[in-house]
Amino acid sequence: MTLPPVRKAIVLSPRQSINEAFEAILRHNFDDLLNWIPVAYSREDIEGVHQSRVALRRLRSAVSAFRKAIPRTITDPWNEEMRWVAGEFGPTRDLDVFIAEGLEEVKGKIPMPEGEKRVRELAFQHQDAAYARLHTLIDSDRYKTFVTHFDQWIRVHGWFQVDMPSETRAYLGTGIVRYAKRVLSKRMCVVLATGASLETMSDTELHQLRIECKKLRYATEFFAALFDSKSMTEFSAQLKEVQGLLGTLNDVAVMPHLLDGLLEGEKDPNVLHYAGALIGWRSYQSADIRKQLVAPWKVFSRTASPWQKR
Protein backbone atom coordinates (compact mmCIF):
# COMPACT_ATOMS: atom_id res chain seq x y z
CA MET A 1 0.00 0.00 0.00
CA THR A 2 1.29 3.46 -0.91
CA LEU A 3 1.36 5.85 2.02
CA PRO A 4 -0.66 9.06 1.71
CA PRO A 5 1.28 12.16 0.62
CA VAL A 6 2.84 14.44 3.21
CA ARG A 7 0.17 16.61 4.83
CA LYS A 8 -0.09 20.00 3.15
CA ALA A 9 -0.64 23.15 5.14
CA ILE A 10 -4.16 24.51 5.50
CA VAL A 11 -4.49 27.56 3.29
CA LEU A 12 -6.87 30.10 4.78
CA SER A 13 -7.44 33.60 3.46
CA PRO A 14 -7.78 36.74 5.60
CA ARG A 15 -10.92 37.42 3.56
CA GLN A 16 -12.63 34.29 4.85
CA SER A 17 -15.30 34.36 7.52
CA ILE A 18 -15.18 32.34 10.73
CA ASN A 19 -17.74 30.01 9.19
CA GLU A 20 -15.67 29.42 6.02
CA ALA A 21 -12.45 28.91 7.98
CA PHE A 22 -14.08 26.34 10.27
CA GLU A 23 -15.31 24.37 7.26
CA ALA A 24 -11.86 24.47 5.61
CA ILE A 25 -10.05 23.26 8.74
CA LEU A 26 -12.52 20.44 9.36
CA ARG A 27 -12.42 19.29 5.75
CA HIS A 28 -8.62 19.33 5.61
CA ASN A 29 -8.20 17.18 8.71
CA PHE A 30 -11.15 14.88 8.06
CA ASP A 31 -9.78 14.07 4.60
CA ASP A 32 -6.42 13.39 6.24
CA LEU A 33 -8.10 10.93 8.61
CA LEU A 34 -9.79 9.11 5.73
CA ASN A 35 -6.45 8.86 3.91
CA TRP A 36 -4.66 7.26 6.85
CA ILE A 37 -7.34 4.88 8.15
CA PRO A 38 -6.65 2.25 5.42
CA VAL A 39 -2.95 2.29 6.37
CA ALA A 40 -3.84 1.78 10.02
CA TYR A 41 -6.17 -1.07 9.09
CA SER A 42 -3.59 -2.78 6.86
CA ARG A 43 -0.94 -2.54 9.60
CA GLU A 44 1.61 -1.95 6.86
CA ASP A 45 3.18 1.01 8.65
CA ILE A 46 2.77 2.22 12.23
CA GLU A 47 2.35 5.74 10.85
CA GLY A 48 -1.17 4.67 9.91
CA VAL A 49 -2.32 4.54 13.51
CA HIS A 50 -0.22 7.54 14.49
CA GLN A 51 -1.46 9.84 11.71
CA SER A 52 -5.08 8.71 12.10
CA ARG A 53 -4.87 9.59 15.78
CA VAL A 54 -3.24 12.93 15.02
CA ALA A 55 -6.01 13.78 12.53
CA LEU A 56 -8.62 12.99 15.17
CA ARG A 57 -6.83 15.16 17.72
CA ARG A 58 -6.65 18.00 15.21
CA LEU A 59 -10.36 17.71 14.51
CA ARG A 60 -11.17 17.84 18.21
CA SER A 61 -8.78 20.74 18.65
CA ALA A 62 -10.51 22.60 15.81
CA VAL A 63 -13.87 22.12 17.50
CA SER A 64 -12.35 23.46 20.72
CA ALA A 65 -10.72 26.43 18.94
CA PHE A 66 -14.08 27.53 17.52
CA ARG A 67 -16.02 27.02 20.73
CA LYS A 68 -16.51 30.77 21.26
CA ALA A 69 -18.18 30.99 17.85
CA ILE A 70 -20.12 27.72 17.65
CA PRO A 71 -22.09 26.55 20.72
CA ARG A 72 -21.01 23.31 22.36
CA THR A 73 -24.55 21.98 22.08
CA ILE A 74 -23.94 21.78 18.32
CA THR A 75 -20.44 20.28 18.33
CA ASP A 76 -20.43 18.11 21.47
CA PRO A 77 -22.08 15.05 19.87
CA TRP A 78 -19.38 14.97 17.19
CA ASN A 79 -16.65 15.63 19.74
CA GLU A 80 -17.80 12.63 21.77
CA GLU A 81 -17.71 10.37 18.72
CA MET A 82 -14.20 11.54 17.87
CA ARG A 83 -13.13 11.02 21.49
CA TRP A 84 -14.45 7.45 21.29
CA VAL A 85 -12.59 6.69 18.06
CA ALA A 86 -9.34 8.29 19.27
CA GLY A 87 -9.59 6.38 22.55
CA GLU A 88 -9.71 3.09 20.64
CA PHE A 89 -6.55 4.07 18.74
CA GLY A 90 -4.65 5.01 21.92
CA PRO A 91 -3.57 1.57 23.23
CA THR A 92 -2.43 0.51 19.75
CA ARG A 93 -0.28 3.62 19.39
CA ASP A 94 1.23 3.13 22.86
CA LEU A 95 2.29 -0.41 21.97
CA ASP A 96 3.64 0.67 18.57
CA VAL A 97 5.85 3.29 20.25
CA PHE A 98 6.90 0.92 23.04
CA ILE A 99 8.06 -1.69 20.53
CA ALA A 100 9.52 0.58 17.85
CA GLU A 101 11.28 2.96 20.24
CA GLY A 102 11.26 1.65 23.80
CA LEU A 103 12.35 -1.92 23.01
CA GLU A 104 14.31 -1.45 19.79
CA GLU A 105 16.46 1.28 21.31
CA VAL A 106 17.76 -1.02 24.05
CA LYS A 107 17.74 -4.29 22.11
CA GLY A 108 20.78 -6.33 23.15
CA LYS A 109 22.06 -3.59 25.47
CA ILE A 110 20.69 -5.03 28.71
CA PRO A 111 22.44 -8.37 29.41
CA MET A 112 19.28 -10.32 30.22
CA PRO A 113 18.49 -12.18 26.96
CA GLU A 114 15.80 -14.48 28.35
CA GLY A 115 13.91 -11.65 29.96
CA GLU A 116 14.24 -9.49 26.86
CA LYS A 117 12.94 -12.27 24.62
CA ARG A 118 9.85 -12.85 26.78
CA VAL A 119 9.01 -9.15 27.13
CA ARG A 120 9.23 -8.74 23.36
CA GLU A 121 6.96 -11.77 22.85
CA LEU A 122 4.39 -10.36 25.25
CA ALA A 123 4.57 -6.93 23.60
CA PHE A 124 3.93 -8.38 20.15
CA GLN A 125 1.03 -10.48 21.47
CA HIS A 126 -0.61 -7.42 22.98
CA GLN A 127 0.06 -5.46 19.81
CA ASP A 128 -1.71 -8.15 17.76
CA ALA A 129 -4.70 -7.96 20.11
CA ALA A 130 -4.75 -4.15 19.92
CA TYR A 131 -4.83 -4.20 16.11
CA ALA A 132 -7.60 -6.79 16.20
CA ARG A 133 -9.66 -4.40 18.35
CA LEU A 134 -8.85 -1.61 15.92
CA HIS A 135 -10.16 -3.70 13.02
CA THR A 136 -13.36 -4.32 14.97
CA LEU A 137 -13.73 -0.58 15.51
CA ILE A 138 -13.21 0.36 11.86
CA ASP A 139 -15.58 -2.38 10.71
CA SER A 140 -18.30 -1.37 13.19
CA ASP A 141 -21.59 0.23 12.17
CA ARG A 142 -21.04 3.01 14.68
CA TYR A 143 -17.74 4.04 13.11
CA LYS A 144 -19.11 3.85 9.57
CA THR A 145 -22.10 5.96 10.60
CA PHE A 146 -19.80 8.55 12.17
CA VAL A 147 -17.70 8.83 9.00
CA THR A 148 -20.69 9.13 6.68
CA HIS A 149 -22.66 11.61 8.77
CA PHE A 150 -19.69 13.76 9.77
CA ASP A 151 -18.61 14.06 6.16
CA GLN A 152 -22.11 15.23 5.26
CA TRP A 153 -22.21 17.61 8.22
CA ILE A 154 -19.04 19.34 6.99
CA ARG A 155 -20.27 19.37 3.41
CA VAL A 156 -23.51 21.23 4.19
CA HIS A 157 -22.12 23.37 7.05
CA GLY A 158 -24.41 21.53 9.44
CA TRP A 159 -23.49 23.78 12.37
CA PHE A 160 -24.97 26.68 10.36
CA GLN A 161 -28.21 24.85 9.57
CA VAL A 162 -29.48 24.43 13.11
CA ASP A 163 -31.64 26.89 14.96
CA MET A 164 -29.26 29.38 16.55
CA PRO A 165 -29.51 32.97 17.82
CA SER A 166 -29.28 35.57 15.08
CA GLU A 167 -26.26 37.19 16.75
CA THR A 168 -24.36 33.87 16.69
CA ARG A 169 -25.17 33.41 13.02
CA ALA A 170 -24.02 36.98 12.30
CA TYR A 171 -20.79 36.46 14.24
CA LEU A 172 -19.94 33.40 12.15
CA GLY A 173 -20.03 35.70 9.12
CA THR A 174 -17.34 38.04 10.48
CA GLY A 175 -13.66 37.87 9.53
CA ILE A 176 -11.40 35.08 10.74
CA VAL A 177 -8.24 37.10 11.46
CA ARG A 178 -9.41 38.79 14.66
CA TYR A 179 -10.89 35.53 15.90
CA ALA A 180 -7.65 33.65 15.16
CA LYS A 181 -5.63 36.19 17.15
CA ARG A 182 -7.89 35.70 20.15
CA VAL A 183 -7.60 31.91 20.03
CA LEU A 184 -3.81 31.94 19.60
CA SER A 185 -3.25 34.52 22.34
CA LYS A 186 -5.39 32.59 24.79
CA ARG A 187 -3.66 29.30 24.08
CA MET A 188 -0.24 30.93 24.33
CA CYS A 189 -1.14 32.34 27.75
CA VAL A 190 -2.27 28.91 28.95
CA VAL A 191 0.98 27.28 27.78
CA LEU A 192 3.17 29.89 29.48
CA ALA A 193 1.18 29.68 32.71
CA THR A 194 1.26 25.87 32.72
CA GLY A 195 5.03 25.75 32.16
CA ALA A 196 5.97 28.61 34.49
CA SER A 197 7.73 26.25 36.95
CA LEU A 198 9.16 23.91 34.34
CA GLU A 199 12.27 22.76 36.20
CA THR A 200 10.31 21.50 39.22
CA MET A 201 7.23 20.08 37.50
CA SER A 202 6.03 16.53 38.14
CA ASP A 203 5.43 13.99 35.37
CA THR A 204 1.71 14.71 35.59
CA GLU A 205 2.28 18.45 35.24
CA LEU A 206 4.65 17.94 32.31
CA HIS A 207 2.00 15.79 30.64
CA GLN A 208 -0.49 18.64 30.99
CA LEU A 209 2.05 21.07 29.54
CA ARG A 210 2.48 18.71 26.59
CA ILE A 211 -1.29 18.73 26.01
CA GLU A 212 -1.43 22.53 26.09
CA CYS A 213 1.55 22.74 23.71
CA LYS A 214 -0.28 20.46 21.30
CA LYS A 215 -3.37 22.63 21.39
CA LEU A 216 -1.29 25.71 20.65
CA ARG A 217 0.64 23.99 17.89
CA TYR A 218 -2.53 22.79 16.18
CA ALA A 219 -3.97 26.30 16.39
CA THR A 220 -0.83 27.81 14.85
CA GLU A 221 -1.09 25.31 12.00
CA PHE A 222 -4.78 26.07 11.49
CA PHE A 223 -4.19 29.82 11.25
CA ALA A 224 -0.58 30.04 9.97
CA ALA A 225 -1.53 31.34 6.52
CA LEU A 226 -3.23 34.38 8.05
CA PHE A 227 0.02 35.82 9.41
CA ASP A 228 3.66 36.38 8.43
CA SER A 229 4.92 33.08 7.03
CA LYS A 230 8.53 33.30 8.22
CA SER A 231 7.62 34.32 11.76
CA MET A 232 4.97 31.61 12.09
CA THR A 233 7.37 28.96 10.76
CA GLU A 234 10.06 29.93 13.27
CA PHE A 235 7.56 30.02 16.11
CA SER A 236 6.15 26.61 15.18
CA ALA A 237 9.66 25.11 14.98
CA GLN A 238 10.47 26.30 18.50
CA LEU A 239 7.18 24.96 19.81
CA LYS A 240 7.69 21.65 18.02
CA GLU A 241 11.09 21.18 19.67
CA VAL A 242 9.59 21.68 23.13
CA GLN A 243 6.65 19.42 22.33
CA GLY A 244 8.95 16.68 21.01
CA LEU A 245 10.98 16.54 24.22
CA LEU A 246 7.79 16.55 26.29
CA GLY A 247 6.50 13.68 24.15
CA THR A 248 9.59 11.59 24.88
CA LEU A 249 9.22 12.29 28.59
CA ASN A 250 5.61 11.15 28.40
CA ASP A 251 6.61 7.91 26.65
CA VAL A 252 8.99 7.21 29.53
CA ALA A 253 6.39 8.11 32.15
CA VAL A 254 3.74 5.73 30.77
CA MET A 255 6.12 2.79 30.38
CA PRO A 256 5.62 1.38 33.91
CA HIS A 257 1.85 1.34 33.47
CA LEU A 258 2.18 -0.29 30.05
CA LEU A 259 4.53 -2.94 31.45
CA ASP A 260 2.07 -3.62 34.27
CA GLY A 261 -0.47 -4.61 31.62
CA LEU A 262 2.00 -6.72 29.66
CA LEU A 263 3.35 -8.57 32.70
CA GLU A 264 0.10 -9.17 34.57
CA GLY A 265 0.39 -12.59 36.22
CA GLU A 266 4.01 -13.02 35.11
CA LYS A 267 6.19 -14.80 37.70
CA ASP A 268 9.42 -15.45 35.79
CA PRO A 269 12.17 -13.52 37.63
CA ASN A 270 14.13 -13.09 34.38
CA VAL A 271 11.20 -11.21 32.88
CA LEU A 272 10.57 -9.09 35.96
CA HIS A 273 14.24 -8.20 36.34
CA TYR A 274 14.45 -7.20 32.70
CA ALA A 275 11.35 -5.02 33.02
CA GLY A 276 12.87 -3.29 36.04
CA ALA A 277 16.12 -2.70 34.17
CA LEU A 278 14.19 -1.35 31.19
CA ILE A 279 12.37 1.18 33.38
CA GLY A 280 15.70 2.16 34.97
CA TRP A 281 17.28 2.67 31.54
CA ARG A 282 14.47 4.89 30.35
CA SER A 283 14.33 6.78 33.66
CA TYR A 284 17.99 7.68 33.27
CA GLN A 285 17.17 9.03 29.80
CA SER A 286 14.28 10.97 31.29
CA ALA A 287 16.56 12.87 33.66
CA ASP A 288 18.77 13.85 30.74
CA ILE A 289 15.81 14.97 28.62
CA ARG A 290 14.53 17.13 31.47
CA LYS A 291 17.85 18.98 31.38
CA GLN A 292 17.70 19.29 27.58
CA LEU A 293 14.20 20.79 27.81
CA VAL A 294 15.21 23.87 29.79
CA ALA A 295 17.03 25.77 27.04
CA PRO A 296 14.46 25.42 24.22
CA TRP A 297 11.66 26.22 26.67
CA LYS A 298 13.38 29.48 27.65
CA VAL A 299 13.82 30.42 24.00
CA PHE A 300 10.22 29.61 23.19
CA SER A 301 8.72 31.33 26.24
CA ARG A 302 10.53 34.56 25.37
CA THR A 303 9.54 34.55 21.72
CA ALA A 304 7.16 37.28 20.58
CA SER A 305 3.81 36.02 19.33
CA PRO A 306 3.93 36.42 15.52
CA TRP A 307 0.17 36.90 15.19
CA GLN A 308 0.47 40.12 17.18
CA LYS A 309 2.61 41.71 14.48
CA ARG A 310 -0.18 41.94 11.92
C-alpha positions as CSV (number, residue, x, y, z in Angstrom):
1,M,0.0,0.0,0.0
2,T,1.3,3.5,-0.9
3,L,1.4,5.8,2.0
4,P,-0.7,9.1,1.7
5,P,1.3,12.2,0.6
6,V,2.8,14.4,3.2
7,R,0.2,16.6,4.8
8,K,-0.1,20.0,3.2
9,A,-0.6,23.1,5.1
10,I,-4.2,24.5,5.5
11,V,-4.5,27.6,3.3
12,L,-6.9,30.1,4.8
13,S,-7.4,33.6,3.5
14,P,-7.8,36.7,5.6
15,R,-10.9,37.4,3.6
16,Q,-12.6,34.3,4.9
17,S,-15.3,34.4,7.5
18,I,-15.2,32.3,10.7
19,N,-17.7,30.0,9.2
20,E,-15.7,29.4,6.0
21,A,-12.4,28.9,8.0
22,F,-14.1,26.3,10.3
23,E,-15.3,24.4,7.3
24,A,-11.9,24.5,5.6
25,I,-10.1,23.3,8.7
26,L,-12.5,20.4,9.4
27,R,-12.4,19.3,5.7
28,H,-8.6,19.3,5.6
29,N,-8.2,17.2,8.7
30,F,-11.1,14.9,8.1
31,D,-9.8,14.1,4.6
32,D,-6.4,13.4,6.2
33,L,-8.1,10.9,8.6
34,L,-9.8,9.1,5.7
35,N,-6.4,8.9,3.9
36,W,-4.7,7.3,6.9
37,I,-7.3,4.9,8.1
38,P,-6.6,2.2,5.4
39,V,-2.9,2.3,6.4
40,A,-3.8,1.8,10.0
41,Y,-6.2,-1.1,9.1
42,S,-3.6,-2.8,6.9
43,R,-0.9,-2.5,9.6
44,E,1.6,-1.9,6.9
45,D,3.2,1.0,8.6
46,I,2.8,2.2,12.2
47,E,2.4,5.7,10.8
48,G,-1.2,4.7,9.9
49,V,-2.3,4.5,13.5
50,H,-0.2,7.5,14.5
51,Q,-1.5,9.8,11.7
52,S,-5.1,8.7,12.1
53,R,-4.9,9.6,15.8
54,V,-3.2,12.9,15.0
55,A,-6.0,13.8,12.5
56,L,-8.6,13.0,15.2
57,R,-6.8,15.2,17.7
58,R,-6.7,18.0,15.2
59,L,-10.4,17.7,14.5
60,R,-11.2,17.8,18.2
61,S,-8.8,20.7,18.6
62,A,-10.5,22.6,15.8
63,V,-13.9,22.1,17.5
64,S,-12.3,23.5,20.7
65,A,-10.7,26.4,18.9
66,F,-14.1,27.5,17.5
67,R,-16.0,27.0,20.7
68,K,-16.5,30.8,21.3
69,A,-18.2,31.0,17.8
70,I,-20.1,27.7,17.7
71,P,-22.1,26.6,20.7
72,R,-21.0,23.3,22.4
73,T,-24.6,22.0,22.1
74,I,-23.9,21.8,18.3
75,T,-20.4,20.3,18.3
76,D,-20.4,18.1,21.5
77,P,-22.1,15.1,19.9
78,W,-19.4,15.0,17.2
79,N,-16.6,15.6,19.7
80,E,-17.8,12.6,21.8
81,E,-17.7,10.4,18.7
82,M,-14.2,11.5,17.9
83,R,-13.1,11.0,21.5
84,W,-14.4,7.5,21.3
85,V,-12.6,6.7,18.1
86,A,-9.3,8.3,19.3
87,G,-9.6,6.4,22.5
88,E,-9.7,3.1,20.6
89,F,-6.5,4.1,18.7
90,G,-4.6,5.0,21.9
91,P,-3.6,1.6,23.2
92,T,-2.4,0.5,19.8
93,R,-0.3,3.6,19.4
94,D,1.2,3.1,22.9
95,L,2.3,-0.4,22.0
96,D,3.6,0.7,18.6
97,V,5.8,3.3,20.3
98,F,6.9,0.9,23.0
99,I,8.1,-1.7,20.5
100,A,9.5,0.6,17.8
101,E,11.3,3.0,20.2
102,G,11.3,1.6,23.8
103,L,12.4,-1.9,23.0
104,E,14.3,-1.5,19.8
105,E,16.5,1.3,21.3
106,V,17.8,-1.0,24.1
107,K,17.7,-4.3,22.1
108,G,20.8,-6.3,23.1
109,K,22.1,-3.6,25.5
110,I,20.7,-5.0,28.7
111,P,22.4,-8.4,29.4
112,M,19.3,-10.3,30.2
113,P,18.5,-12.2,27.0
114,E,15.8,-14.5,28.3
115,G,13.9,-11.6,30.0
116,E,14.2,-9.5,26.9
117,K,12.9,-12.3,24.6
118,R,9.9,-12.9,26.8
119,V,9.0,-9.1,27.1
120,R,9.2,-8.7,23.4
121,E,7.0,-11.8,22.8
122,L,4.4,-10.4,25.3
123,A,4.6,-6.9,23.6
124,F,3.9,-8.4,20.2
125,Q,1.0,-10.5,21.5
126,H,-0.6,-7.4,23.0
127,Q,0.1,-5.5,19.8
128,D,-1.7,-8.1,17.8
129,A,-4.7,-8.0,20.1
130,A,-4.7,-4.1,19.9
131,Y,-4.8,-4.2,16.1
132,A,-7.6,-6.8,16.2
133,R,-9.7,-4.4,18.4
134,L,-8.8,-1.6,15.9
135,H,-10.2,-3.7,13.0
136,T,-13.4,-4.3,15.0
137,L,-13.7,-0.6,15.5
138,I,-13.2,0.4,11.9
139,D,-15.6,-2.4,10.7
140,S,-18.3,-1.4,13.2
141,D,-21.6,0.2,12.2
142,R,-21.0,3.0,14.7
143,Y,-17.7,4.0,13.1
144,K,-19.1,3.9,9.6
145,T,-22.1,6.0,10.6
146,F,-19.8,8.5,12.2
147,V,-17.7,8.8,9.0
148,T,-20.7,9.1,6.7
149,H,-22.7,11.6,8.8
150,F,-19.7,13.8,9.8
151,D,-18.6,14.1,6.2
152,Q,-22.1,15.2,5.3
153,W,-22.2,17.6,8.2
154,I,-19.0,19.3,7.0
155,R,-20.3,19.4,3.4
156,V,-23.5,21.2,4.2
157,H,-22.1,23.4,7.0
158,G,-24.4,21.5,9.4
159,W,-23.5,23.8,12.4
160,F,-25.0,26.7,10.4
161,Q,-28.2,24.8,9.6
162,V,-29.5,24.4,13.1
163,D,-31.6,26.9,15.0
164,M,-29.3,29.4,16.6
165,P,-29.5,33.0,17.8
166,S,-29.3,35.6,15.1
167,E,-26.3,37.2,16.8
168,T,-24.4,33.9,16.7
169,R,-25.2,33.4,13.0
170,A,-24.0,37.0,12.3
171,Y,-20.8,36.5,14.2
172,L,-19.9,33.4,12.1
173,G,-20.0,35.7,9.1
174,T,-17.3,38.0,10.5
175,G,-13.7,37.9,9.5
176,I,-11.4,35.1,10.7
177,V,-8.2,37.1,11.5
178,R,-9.4,38.8,14.7
179,Y,-10.9,35.5,15.9
180,A,-7.6,33.6,15.2
181,K,-5.6,36.2,17.1
182,R,-7.9,35.7,20.1
183,V,-7.6,31.9,20.0
184,L,-3.8,31.9,19.6
185,S,-3.2,34.5,22.3
186,K,-5.4,32.6,24.8
187,R,-3.7,29.3,24.1
188,M,-0.2,30.9,24.3
189,C,-1.1,32.3,27.8
190,V,-2.3,28.9,28.9
191,V,1.0,27.3,27.8
192,L,3.2,29.9,29.5
193,A,1.2,29.7,32.7
194,T,1.3,25.9,32.7
195,G,5.0,25.8,32.2
196,A,6.0,28.6,34.5
197,S,7.7,26.3,37.0
198,L,9.2,23.9,34.3
199,E,12.3,22.8,36.2
200,T,10.3,21.5,39.2
201,M,7.2,20.1,37.5
202,S,6.0,16.5,38.1
203,D,5.4,14.0,35.4
204,T,1.7,14.7,35.6
205,E,2.3,18.5,35.2
206,L,4.6,17.9,32.3
207,H,2.0,15.8,30.6
208,Q,-0.5,18.6,31.0
209,L,2.0,21.1,29.5
210,R,2.5,18.7,26.6
211,I,-1.3,18.7,26.0
212,E,-1.4,22.5,26.1
213,C,1.5,22.7,23.7
214,K,-0.3,20.5,21.3
215,K,-3.4,22.6,21.4
216,L,-1.3,25.7,20.7
217,R,0.6,24.0,17.9
218,Y,-2.5,22.8,16.2
219,A,-4.0,26.3,16.4
220,T,-0.8,27.8,14.9
221,E,-1.1,25.3,12.0
222,F,-4.8,26.1,11.5
223,F,-4.2,29.8,11.2
224,A,-0.6,30.0,10.0
225,A,-1.5,31.3,6.5
226,L,-3.2,34.4,8.1
227,F,0.0,35.8,9.4
228,D,3.7,36.4,8.4
229,S,4.9,33.1,7.0
230,K,8.5,33.3,8.2
231,S,7.6,34.3,11.8
232,M,5.0,31.6,12.1
233,T,7.4,29.0,10.8
234,E,10.1,29.9,13.3
235,F,7.6,30.0,16.1
236,S,6.2,26.6,15.2
237,A,9.7,25.1,15.0
238,Q,10.5,26.3,18.5
239,L,7.2,25.0,19.8
240,K,7.7,21.6,18.0
241,E,11.1,21.2,19.7
242,V,9.6,21.7,23.1
243,Q,6.7,19.4,22.3
244,G,9.0,16.7,21.0
245,L,11.0,16.5,24.2
246,L,7.8,16.5,26.3
247,G,6.5,13.7,24.2
248,T,9.6,11.6,24.9
249,L,9.2,12.3,28.6
250,N,5.6,11.2,28.4
251,D,6.6,7.9,26.7
252,V,9.0,7.2,29.5
253,A,6.4,8.1,32.2
254,V,3.7,5.7,30.8
255,M,6.1,2.8,30.4
256,P,5.6,1.4,33.9
257,H,1.8,1.3,33.5
258,L,2.2,-0.3,30.1
259,L,4.5,-2.9,31.5
260,D,2.1,-3.6,34.3
261,G,-0.5,-4.6,31.6
262,L,2.0,-6.7,29.7
263,L,3.3,-8.6,32.7
264,E,0.1,-9.2,34.6
265,G,0.4,-12.6,36.2
266,E,4.0,-13.0,35.1
267,K,6.2,-14.8,37.7
268,D,9.4,-15.4,35.8
269,P,12.2,-13.5,37.6
270,N,14.1,-13.1,34.4
271,V,11.2,-11.2,32.9
272,L,10.6,-9.1,36.0
273,H,14.2,-8.2,36.3
274,Y,14.5,-7.2,32.7
275,A,11.4,-5.0,33.0
276,G,12.9,-3.3,36.0
277,A,16.1,-2.7,34.2
278,L,14.2,-1.3,31.2
279,I,12.4,1.2,33.4
280,G,15.7,2.2,35.0
281,W,17.3,2.7,31.5
282,R,14.5,4.9,30.4
283,S,14.3,6.8,33.7
284,Y,18.0,7.7,33.3
285,Q,17.2,9.0,29.8
286,S,14.3,11.0,31.3
287,A,16.6,12.9,33.7
288,D,18.8,13.9,30.7
289,I,15.8,15.0,28.6
290,R,14.5,17.1,31.5
291,K,17.8,19.0,31.4
292,Q,17.7,19.3,27.6
293,L,14.2,20.8,27.8
294,V,15.2,23.9,29.8
295,A,17.0,25.8,27.0
296,P,14.5,25.4,24.2
297,W,11.7,26.2,26.7
298,K,13.4,29.5,27.7
299,V,13.8,30.4,24.0
300,F,10.2,29.6,23.2
301,S,8.7,31.3,26.2
302,R,10.5,34.6,25.4
303,T,9.5,34.6,21.7
304,A,7.2,37.3,20.6
305,S,3.8,36.0,19.3
306,P,3.9,36.4,15.5
307,W,0.2,36.9,15.2
308,Q,0.5,40.1,17.2
309,K,2.6,41.7,14.5
310,R,-0.2,41.9,11.9
